[in-house]
Amino acid sequence: MKLFSSLLMATTLLSHSELLTLPLWDGEVPGEKDQKVGEEKAEDKNKDGIIRISNVSTPTITVYQASAEKANGAAVIVAPGGGYGILASSHEGTDVCEWLNDLGVTAILLKYRVPRRKNLEKHHAPMQDAQRAVSLVRSKAAEWKIDPKRIGFMGFSAGGHLTATVLTSDGSVSFPKEEIDKHSAIPDFGLLIYPAYLKSEKNPNELVPEVSVDEKTPASFVVIAHGDSRFVEGAALYYLAMQRAKRQCELHIYGKGGHGYGMKEIPERVGEWTTQAAGWMKEMGLLKRSQ
């Protein structure tokens, strides 16, 4: 992993003014050789204040280091949503990282591959990127002063589906392993914010096949609104699966609200989800300052 090492040596203090961005893959990205993806763009093309990143073929992570005064050793990888077509990189990405920093958590913004790759499951390439991101972050725990046993994964909408998929994985990967992959690709906890695509289309009383909760699934926090009619049942099914597997899980279903609000200010109470999420992390002991 010479590329990772050289980038780290070239970067000094991690701060909001000088963020560290690392490529997930050293050399060729798995399965990308025959994929035809256009030029990557980041733009507010809908003029709604939401920056959308499209055509990602070179996935990366960007490190938002918590300040020395607040840092408690926890880290969370953040996966924006966008239907596996684009990445809503501001209100479900950079804004989230800054909120986590306020909690003393080092945030890792994941830029995973979009759009969906031809002839592959919608989450195939993003899952590879997510697993590599977890392993990479865990490998850098000492350098970044984070606890390798307090590395979480947090996703919005499609990113919430990706979170559930990574959390319930058995750790096996669909790409050739490298030295970095000796570190576990399973997060220690997860936060699913209005997660999409969790309910099976064939059987509405079951989770999708790629999300298989068992007795080892990490603790999870889930939030969604009753008005998010397409996805609310999937969130409830995830909670039921966790409860039946005797795993720690907290679910909030708010009476009002829709989908895709992220860190935006909205009138509905579901917009207060950050308070609930922070309280859950504190209660779970995830925000205790490392000794």
Buried (B, 14 or more C-beta within 10 A) or exposed (E): BEEBEEBBEEBEEBEEEEBBEBBBBBEEBBBBEEBEBEEEEBEEEEEEEBBBBBBBBEBBBBBBBBEEEEBBBBBBBBBBBBBBEBBBBBBBBBBBBEBBBEBBBBBBBBBBBBBBBEEEBBBBBBBBBBBBBBBBBBBBBEEBBBBBEBBBBBBBBBBBBBBBBBBBBEEEBEBEEEEBBEBBBBBBBBBBBBBBBBBBEEEEEEBBEBBBBEEEBBBBBBBBBEBBEEBBBBBBBBBBBBEEBEBBBBBBBBEEBBBBBBBBEBEBBBBEBBEBBBEBBEEBEBBBEEE
